[in-house]
């Protein structure tokens, strides 16, 4: 498998790590779309939210318990947005489930 995020998790490609635990790895996005833009990925390769199943749901749940810790570490005390893109129409550029944490300013209400 040739997956960019799997290579980042393994340390084969450098990243600016923000957080890591048994289930997930969080790092700063290299093309930030907000003043704070962090990606949170499961260490287990899951292609997208469409591929979440009973077998891997625990790993995804652990990510969502880590996200508030990551947001606090990033100083996002006044709120933030979590986004996951799925498939080509959803502009998923890397076929490894990931959650964008966006914040650091008042974000637009327009999502399209």
Backbone as a printed PyTorch tensor [residue, N CA C, xyz], in Angstrom:
tensor([[[  0.8500,  -1.1780,   0.0000],
         [  0.0000,   0.0000,   0.0000],
         [  0.8970,   1.2420,   0.0000]],

        [[  0.5650,   2.1910,  -0.8210],
         [  1.3240,   3.4300,  -0.9340],
         [  0.4520,   4.5710,  -0.4160]],

        [[  0.4960,   4.8170,   0.8850],
         [ -0.3780,   5.8060,   1.5110],
         [  0.4630,   6.8850,   2.1850]],

        [[  0.2330,   8.1220,   1.8010],
         [  0.9580,   9.2630,   2.3620],
         [  0.8330,   9.3250,   3.8800]],

        [[ -0.3810,   9.1760,   4.3960],
         [ -0.5680,   9.3080,   5.8390],
         [  0.0260,   8.1260,   6.5990]],

        [[ -0.0180,   6.9310,   6.0210],
         [  0.6520,   5.7900,   6.6650],
         [  2.1520,   6.0540,   6.7660]],

        [[  2.7370,   6.6430,   5.7180],
         [  4.1690,   6.9770,   5.7380],
         [  4.4670,   8.0500,   6.7810]],

        [[  3.5820,   9.0140,   6.9490],
         [  3.7620,  10.0540,   7.9660],
         [  3.6990,   9.4270,   9.3580]],

        [[  2.7250,   8.5570,   9.5870],
         [  2.5830,   7.8950,  10.8840],
         [  3.8380,   7.0960,  11.2190]],

        [[  4.4070,   6.4220,  10.2270],
         [  5.6130,   5.6050,  10.4370],
         [  6.8730,   6.4540,  10.5770]],

        [[  6.7870,   7.7600,  10.3170],
         [  7.9480,   8.6350,  10.4100],
         [  8.7980,   8.6450,   9.1550]],

        [[  8.3040,   8.0460,   8.0860],
         [  9.0370,   8.0080,   6.8170],
         [  8.9810,   9.3480,   6.0900]],

        [[  7.9550,  10.1200,   6.3750],
         [  7.7950,  11.4690,   5.8240],
         [  7.6740,  12.4010,   7.0200]],

        [[  8.4550,  13.4820,   7.0570],
         [  8.4040,  14.3760,   8.2190],
         [  7.0710,  15.1030,   8.3420]],

        [[  6.7050,  15.3830,   9.5810],
         [  5.5010,  16.1510,   9.8730],
         [  5.7290,  16.9090,  11.1740]],

        [[  4.8850,  17.8870,  11.4090],
         [  4.9270,  18.6150,  12.6700],
         [  3.8790,  17.9910,  13.5840]],

        [[  4.3370,  17.0620,  14.4260],
         [  3.4290,  16.3250,  15.2970],
         [  2.8640,  17.2450,  16.3660]],

        [[  1.5610,  17.0990,  16.5760],
         [  0.8550,  17.8320,  17.6190],
         [  0.4550,  16.8950,  18.7510]],

        [[  0.1190,  15.6480,  18.3890],
         [ -0.4000,  14.6970,  19.3710],
         [ -0.2400,  13.2870,  18.8170]],

        [[ -0.0360,  12.3440,  19.7300],
         [  0.0080,  10.9480,  19.3250],
         [ -0.3900,  10.0820,  20.5020]],

        [[ -1.1900,   9.0560,  20.2170],
         [ -1.4960,   8.0390,  21.2040],
         [ -1.5620,   6.6930,  20.4960]],

        [[ -2.0730,   5.6950,  21.1570],
         [ -2.1220,   4.3490,  20.6020],
         [ -2.9720,   4.2600,  19.3330]],

        [[ -3.9830,   5.1250,  19.2180],
         [ -4.9530,   5.0290,  18.1330],
         [ -4.7950,   6.0590,  17.0220]],

        [[ -4.2290,   7.2130,  17.3550],
         [ -4.2110,   8.2800,  16.3490],
         [ -2.9220,   9.0890,  16.3860]],

        [[ -2.7470,   9.8340,  15.3040],
         [ -1.6000,  10.7230,  15.1230],
         [ -2.1520,  12.0350,  14.5880]],

        [[ -1.7450,  13.1460,  15.1740],
         [ -2.1980,  14.4690,  14.7410],
         [ -1.0010,  15.3230,  14.3700]],

        [[ -1.1310,  16.0340,  13.2630],
         [ -0.0350,  16.8640,  12.7730],
         [ -0.5960,  18.0840,  12.0530]],

        [[  0.2400,  19.1160,  11.9370],
         [ -0.1920,  20.3460,  11.2670],
         [ -0.2800,  20.1270,   9.7650]],

        [[ -1.3150,  20.6980,   9.1570],
         [ -1.4960,  20.6170,   7.7140],
         [ -0.4530,  21.5010,   7.0310]],

        [[  0.1430,  21.0070,   5.9460],
         [  1.1740,  21.7860,   5.2480],
         [  0.5690,  22.8710,   4.3560]],

        [[ -0.7420,  22.8250,   4.1360],
         [ -1.4400,  23.8360,   3.3460],
         [ -2.6360,  24.3240,   4.1570]],

        [[ -2.3870,  25.0850,   5.2290],
         [ -3.4760,  25.4320,   6.1490],
         [ -4.5650,  26.2820,   5.5050]],

        [[ -5.8030,  25.9250,   5.8580],
         [ -6.9800,  26.6470,   5.3720],
         [ -7.5580,  27.5690,   6.4380]],

        [[ -6.9090,  27.6260,   7.5910],
         [ -7.3030,  28.4940,   8.7060],
         [ -6.0320,  28.7710,   9.5080]],

        [[ -6.0590,  29.7550,  10.4070],
         [ -4.8630,  30.0210,  11.2120],
         [ -4.3550,  28.7750,  11.9540]],

        [[ -5.2710,  27.9290,  12.3960],
         [ -4.9090,  26.6410,  12.9850],
         [ -5.5590,  25.5640,  12.1310]],

        [[ -4.7440,  24.6570,  11.6010],
         [ -5.2500,  23.5710,  10.7480],
         [ -4.4250,  22.3320,  11.0310]],

        [[ -5.0620,  21.3960,  11.6980],
         [ -4.4110,  20.1670,  12.1200],
         [ -5.1640,  18.9840,  11.5210]],

        [[ -4.4530,  17.9280,  11.1660],
         [ -5.0670,  16.6970,  10.6820],
         [ -4.9270,  15.6310,  11.7540]],

        [[ -5.9930,  14.8890,  11.9760],
         [ -5.9790,  13.7790,  12.9230],
         [ -6.3130,  12.5240,  12.1380]],

        [[ -5.4140,  11.5450,  12.1850],
         [ -5.5820,  10.3160,  11.3940],
         [ -5.5020,   9.0990,  12.3130]],

        [[ -6.2990,   8.0760,  12.0050],
         [ -6.1420,   6.8350,  12.7580],
         [ -4.8390,   6.1530,  12.3540]],

        [[ -4.2000,   5.4960,  13.2940],
         [ -2.9800,   4.7600,  12.9570],
         [ -3.3080,   3.5490,  12.0890]],

        [[ -4.4810,   3.0150,  12.2610],
         [ -4.9640,   1.9320,  11.4050],
         [ -5.4230,   2.5390,  10.0830]],

        [[ -5.0220,   1.9500,   8.9630],
         [ -5.4470,   2.4880,   7.6790],
         [ -6.9300,   2.1860,   7.4660]],

        [[ -7.7100,   3.2490,   7.3860],
         [ -9.1360,   3.1950,   7.0600],
         [ -9.2900,   4.1600,   5.9060]],

        [[ -9.8600,   3.7320,   4.8010],
         [ -9.8660,   4.5460,   3.5810],
         [-10.6270,   5.8600,   3.7300]],

        [[-11.7800,   5.8440,   4.3690],
         [-12.5890,   7.0600,   4.5390],
         [-13.6820,   6.7660,   5.5480]],

        [[-14.5230,   7.7460,   5.8220],
         [-15.6530,   7.5310,   6.7290],
         [-16.5800,   6.4540,   6.1880]],

        [[-16.6260,   6.2860,   4.8750],
         [-17.4420,   5.2200,   4.2740],
         [-16.9440,   3.8320,   4.6590]],

        [[-15.7080,   3.7200,   5.0940],
         [-15.1250,   2.4230,   5.4340],
         [-15.1420,   2.1430,   6.9450]],

        [[-15.7790,   3.0120,   7.7240],
         [-15.8990,   2.7460,   9.1570],
         [-16.8730,   1.5900,   9.3400]],

        [[-16.4560,   0.6290,  10.1600],
         [-17.2700,  -0.5650,  10.3870],
         [-17.2400,  -0.9170,  11.8760]],

        [[-17.9640,  -1.9460,  12.2400],
         [-17.9400,  -2.4250,  13.6270],
         [-16.5290,  -2.8440,  14.0280]],

        [[-15.7470,  -3.3010,  13.0640],
         [-14.3880,  -3.7750,  13.3500],
         [-13.4070,  -2.6460,  13.6680]],

        [[-13.6400,  -1.4260,  13.1500],
         [-12.6910,  -0.3320,  13.3770],
         [-13.3040,   0.8800,  14.0800]],

        [[-14.5660,   0.7690,  14.4760],
         [-15.2640,   1.9090,  15.0830],
         [-14.6240,   2.3570,  16.3970]],

        [[-14.0270,   1.4310,  17.1360],
         [-13.3990,   1.8070,  18.3940],
         [-12.2490,   2.7870,  18.1590]],

        [[-11.4560,   2.5410,  17.1240],
         [-10.3440,   3.4460,  16.8070],
         [-10.8670,   4.8360,  16.4730]],

        [[-11.9700,   4.9030,  15.7400],
         [-12.5520,   6.1980,  15.3750],
         [-13.1130,   6.8840,  16.6170]],

        [[-13.7500,   6.1280,  17.4870],
         [-14.2630,   6.7090,  18.7360],
         [-13.1250,   7.2850,  19.5750]],

        [[-11.9950,   6.5980,  19.6150],
         [-10.8370,   7.0860,  20.3730],
         [-10.3180,   8.4030,  19.7950]],

        [[-10.4010,   8.5530,  18.4710],
         [-10.0050,   9.8240,  17.8470],
         [-10.8840,  10.9540,  18.3660]],

        [[-12.1820,  10.6910,  18.4570],
         [-13.0870,  11.7440,  18.8960],
         [-12.9470,  12.0620,  20.3840]],

        [[-12.3650,  11.1620,  21.1650],
         [-12.0500,  11.5210,  22.5480],
         [-10.7260,  12.2850,  22.6190]],

        [[ -9.8670,  12.1030,  21.6160],
         [ -8.5930,  12.8280,  21.5720],
         [ -8.7560,  14.2380,  21.0170]],

        [[ -9.7100,  14.4530,  20.1300],
         [ -9.8480,  15.7570,  19.4580],
         [ -9.9650,  16.9240,  20.4430]],

        [[-10.7790,  16.8650,  21.5020],
         [-10.8100,  18.0090,  22.4310],
         [ -9.4490,  18.2880,  23.0860]],

        [[ -8.6880,  17.2390,  23.3750],
         [ -7.3440,  17.4210,  23.9380],
         [ -6.4290,  18.1220,  22.9330]],

        [[ -6.5270,  17.6940,  21.6750],
         [ -5.7050,  18.2910,  20.6160],
         [ -6.0910,  19.7490,  20.4340]],

        [[ -7.3920,  20.0280,  20.3740],
         [ -7.8670,  21.4070,  20.1990],
         [ -7.3880,  22.2910,  21.3440]],

        [[ -7.4400,  21.7840,  22.5630],
         [ -6.9660,  22.5680,  23.7150],
         [ -5.4720,  22.8240,  23.5980]],

        [[ -4.7220,  21.8070,  23.2020],
         [ -3.2670,  21.9680,  23.0350],
         [ -2.9450,  23.0220,  21.9790]],

        [[ -3.8120,  23.1240,  20.9620],
         [ -3.6220,  24.1090,  19.8880],
         [ -4.1550,  25.4940,  20.2640]],

        [[ -4.7190,  25.6310,  21.4580],
         [ -5.2190,  26.9270,  21.9200],
         [ -6.5890,  27.2930,  21.3860]],

        [[ -7.3500,  26.3180,  20.9190],
         [ -8.6720,  26.5970,  20.3410],
         [ -9.7280,  26.6040,  21.4360]],

        [[ -9.6970,  27.6430,  22.2640],
         [-10.5810,  27.7310,  23.4250],
         [-11.9460,  28.3350,  23.1010]],

        [[-12.0910,  28.9390,  21.9280],
         [-13.3460,  29.5950,  21.5750],
         [-14.0910,  28.8370,  20.4780]],

        [[-13.7210,  27.5980,  20.2360],
         [-14.4030,  26.7750,  19.2480],
         [-13.5300,  26.4340,  18.0600]],

        [[-13.9940,  25.4630,  17.3000],
         [-13.2770,  24.9690,  16.1230],
         [-14.2270,  24.1440,  15.2810]],

        [[-13.7770,  23.7690,  14.1200],
         [-14.5690,  22.9530,  13.1960],
         [-13.8250,  21.6500,  12.9400]],

        [[-14.5890,  20.5610,  12.8320],
         [-14.0420,  19.2530,  12.4480],
         [-14.6520,  18.8970,  11.1030]],

        [[-13.7890,  18.5540,  10.1290],
         [-14.2550,  18.2240,   8.7790],
         [-13.5920,  16.9250,   8.3340]],

        [[-14.3680,  16.0780,   7.6650],
         [-13.8160,  14.8930,   7.0180],
         [-14.3680,  14.8350,   5.6000]],

        [[-13.4810,  14.8250,   4.6300],
         [-13.8820,  14.7470,   3.2290],
         [-13.9320,  13.2800,   2.8140]],

        [[-14.9460,  12.9310,   2.0120],
         [-15.1170,  11.5470,   1.5770],
         [-15.2720,  11.5040,   0.0690]],

        [[-14.4100,  10.7450,  -0.6010],
         [-14.5240,  10.5140,  -2.0410],
         [-14.1400,  11.7080,  -2.8910]],

        [[-14.2210,  11.4960,  -4.1850],
         [-13.8130,  12.5250,  -5.1480],
         [-14.6750,  13.7750,  -5.0650]],

        [[-15.9950,  13.6230,  -5.0060],
         [-16.8640,  14.7970,  -4.9300],
         [-16.7030,  15.5480,  -3.6180]],

        [[-16.2690,  14.8520,  -2.5830],
         [-16.0130,  15.4900,  -1.2870],
         [-14.5980,  16.0320,  -1.1670]],

        [[-13.8170,  15.9210,  -2.2640],
         [-12.4350,  16.4170,  -2.3240],
         [-11.5010,  15.7300,  -1.3340]],

        [[-11.6620,  14.4120,  -1.1810],
         [-10.7400,  13.6550,  -0.3390],
         [ -9.4650,  13.4340,  -1.1230]],

        [[ -8.4080,  14.1390,  -0.7420],
         [ -7.1530,  14.0840,  -1.4980],
         [ -6.2650,  12.9080,  -1.1040]],

        [[ -6.3900,  12.4300,   0.1340],
         [ -5.6250,  11.2710,   0.5930],
         [ -6.6320,  10.2200,   1.0490]],

        [[ -6.5320,   9.0370,   0.4960],
         [ -7.5030,   7.9750,   0.7760],
         [ -7.1540,   7.2440,   2.0770]],

        [[ -7.0470,   8.0170,   3.1320],
         [ -6.8550,   7.5260,   4.5000],
         [ -7.7280,   8.4340,   5.3550]],

        [[ -8.6500,   7.8500,   6.1000],
         [ -9.5500,   8.6390,   6.9290],
         [ -8.7670,   9.6910,   7.7050]],

        [[ -9.2430,  10.9140,   7.6540],
         [ -8.6190,  11.9750,   8.4330],
         [ -9.6440,  13.0500,   8.7560]],

        [[ -9.4010,  13.6940,   9.8670],
         [-10.2740,  14.7550,  10.3420],
         [ -9.4620,  16.0410,  10.4080]],

        [[ -9.9700,  17.0690,   9.7800],
         [ -9.3550,  18.3950,   9.8310],
         [ -9.9060,  19.1040,  11.0720]],

        [[ -9.0220,  19.6380,  11.8850],
         [ -9.4160,  20.5440,  12.9600],
         [ -9.0330,  21.9320,  12.4790]],

        [[-10.0280,  22.7910,  12.3370],
         [ -9.8290,  24.1500,  11.8120],
         [-10.2730,  25.1580,  12.8570]],

        [[ -9.4800,  26.1840,  13.0600],
         [ -9.8610,  27.2150,  14.0140],
         [ -8.8550,  28.3390,  14.0560]],

        [[ -8.8960,  29.0690,  15.1480],
         [ -7.9910,  30.1930,  15.3220],
         [ -8.5740,  31.5200,  14.8870]],

        [[ -9.8000,  31.4970,  14.3820],
         [-10.5360,  32.7080,  14.0110],
         [-11.9990,  32.3310,  13.8680]],

        [[-12.8580,  33.3160,  13.7360],
         [-14.2720,  33.0550,  13.4630],
         [-14.3580,  32.5050,  12.0440]],

        [[-14.8320,  31.2760,  11.9150],
         [-14.9190,  30.6250,  10.5990],
         [-16.2220,  31.0050,   9.8970]],

        [[-16.2010,  30.9570,   8.5970],
         [-17.3710,  31.2750,   7.7970],
         [-18.4720,  30.2460,   8.0380]],

        [[-19.7080,  30.7020,   8.0340],
         [-20.8370,  29.7790,   8.1200],
         [-21.0680,  29.0600,   6.8090]],

        [[-20.5390,  29.6090,   5.7240],
         [-20.7020,  29.0120,   4.3990],
         [-19.7370,  27.8340,   4.2480]],

        [[-20.2660,  26.6650,   4.0370],
         [-19.4270,  25.4670,   3.9160],
         [-19.2370,  25.0190,   2.4740]],

        [[-19.8920,  25.6490,   1.5300],
         [-19.7820,  25.2110,   0.1310],
         [-19.0710,  26.2410,  -0.7140]]])
